[in-house]
Amino acid sequence: MTNKIRVRYAPSPTGLLHIGNARTALFNYLYARHHGGDFIIRIEDTDRKRHVEDGERSQLDNLRWLGIDWDESPETHENYRQSERLSLYQTYIDDLLAAGKAYKSYKTEEEIALDRERQEAKGLPPVYISEYAGLTDEEIADYIAKREADGIVPTVRIRVPEASIYTWHDIVKGDIEFEGKNIGGDWVIQKRDGYPTYNFAVVVDDHDMQISHVIRGDDHIANTPKQLMIYEALGWTAPEFGHMTLIINSETGKKLSKRDTNTLQFIEDYRKKGYLPEAVFNFIALLGWNPGGEEEIFSQTQLVDLFDEKRLSKSPAAFDQKKLDWLDNDYIKNADLNKIFDLAKPFLEAANRLDEKSKHLVELYQPQMKSVDEIVPLTDLFYAEFPALSSAAKEVLETETAPIVIKAFKEKIENLADADFVKDNIFPLIKAVQKETGIKGKNLFMPIRIAVSGEMHGPELPDTIFLLGKEKVVAHLARFVK
C-alpha cells in the first residue's frame, strides 16, 4: 500500500450518472485534491446483463460537465475496465483454490432456493449450506465427477471463517464490527460465466491500483466484511474505509429513489435544463458535508481548500430541490450575460424565439431564472397571445382610477414618435400621466402593467414596454380603453 492518498470512483456503465453516484465521485475528488493525492476512474463492467451501450461515455461526460477531472482512467491507462482484467482475477482465484481457502461449488440455483425455503419455514436467516458438509474425500470426488458429467458449471466460493470478527475504523461512522458467522455462509467469488463477483473483483482492483482510501455510500457497509475477508485470505493490507450516509428526499423524508419520478435525480437532467455545473457541484458538495459557518456558496477551489473528511455528516443528507434552485439562481444572476445568452440560445431557438430582442430578454430575466430553460416560459409575454387575466388583476382594472390612467398612457404612447420609442423615454411618460391625473404609486403603475402585459408582476415596467414594442403596447392598451 502506498503512503500517497489514492482514491477512486468506480461506476458501472449501467445508465446515467445519478446524483448519489455523482456525490461519491465528487467527495473522492475533493478528498484527493485537498490532500494532493490521486483521483482514479475505474469502470466496473462485469455485470454484463445490466451493461448499457454508451454508459461509460455518459458517466465520464457528465463528470467532466460538473468540473471533475481525474489522474487515471480507461482513457489513459490499460486494463482500467474490469472486463479487461479477467486473467488477473483468475490468477488470485486459482491461488485461493490451491490454498484451500476457496472451492468449486456445483450446487444449482434450484437447490440453493430449496435450502432457503426450508430455512424460512423454520424462521432461520438465509445461510449457504455447503454441499460438501459431512462428506468424505471419496464421496466428494464422486459427487464432483457426477456433477461434471451432468454438465453443471461450478461457481467458486470463499470459505468463510465463521469464528472471525471483522472490524474497521470508519472515517465517517467510527468503529464497526461484523462477526463472520453473520455473513451468510460461504459466498461466491466467481460466477458460472467465469466473471468475478463484485466483492472479489473490487478488492483485487483496489489492491492492484494501490487505493489508500475507499469513500462510498453506506449501502456498501455490508460488503466491507466480505472484502476484508478477501484481503485477509490473500495476505494484503486493506485500505481505510469511509461510508457516507444515505440521501433522503427532503419533501418525503424517504431515501432518494430512482423510482421517484417527481424528483430530477440524474446529472443529465440538470444539464439539459440549463443548470450551471458550478451550482450543481456546489449543491452536491453540501449533501452530507459542511465546512462550518453559515455560508453556502463556494467556488470549486474554495471547496477543495475547505474539504475536511472529519466534517462528513453522520446524519442523512437532505436532497432539497428548492435549495438547488436557489443556488442555481444565484450563480445565473451573477454570471456573465454572454455565457447565459449562449446557454439560452438552444431553448429560444427550439421555441422559434431567437431574434433581435432575445439577448435583451435574457438580460431582463437573468436575475429571475432558476434554470436557463425558464427563459421560454418567462418570455411568453413577448411572443404569445395576451393572457387571461387573474381575478386579482381584474379587480385592479375595475377600480375608479384605472381607466383614467390607461387612457392617458395610451394617448402619450401613441403620440410618441417611433424613433423616440426607447426605454429611457418610457418612464417620463408614466410620470407625465401622474402629473396630469394626480394618480400615483400602485394606482398608477399597476393598471398600466396589467393593461400592457396582462400580469401583475414582472421585470421593470419600462423594460417590459420597450421590449413589447410600440405597436403591441398600443394594441394591448386599446383593449381596455374600449
Buried (B, 14 or more C-beta within 10 A) or exposed (E): BEEEBBBBBBBBBBBBBBBBBBBBBBBBBBBBBBBEBBBBBBBBBBBEEEBBEEBBEBBBBBBEBBEBEBBBBBEEBEBBBBBEBBEBBBEBBEBBBEEEBBBBBBBBEEEBEEBBEEBEEEEEEEBBBBBBEEEEEEEEEEBBEEBEEEEBEBBBBBBBBEEBEBEBEBBBBEEBEBEBBEBEBBBBBBBBEEBBBBBBBBBBBBBBBBBBBBBBBBEBBEBBBBBBBBBBBBEBEBBBBBBBBBBBBBBEEEBBEEEBEEBBBBBBEBBEBBBBBBBBBBBBBBBBBBBEEEEBBBEBEBBBEBBEBEEBBEEBBBBBBEBBBBBBBBBBEEBEEEEBBEBBBBBBEEBEBBEEBBBBBBBBBBEBBBBBBBBBEBBBBBBEEBEEBEEEBEEBBEBEEBBBBBBBBBBBBEEBEEEEBEBEEBEEBBEEBBEBBEBEEEBBBBBBBBBBBBBEEBBEBBBBBBBBEBEBBBEBBBEBEE
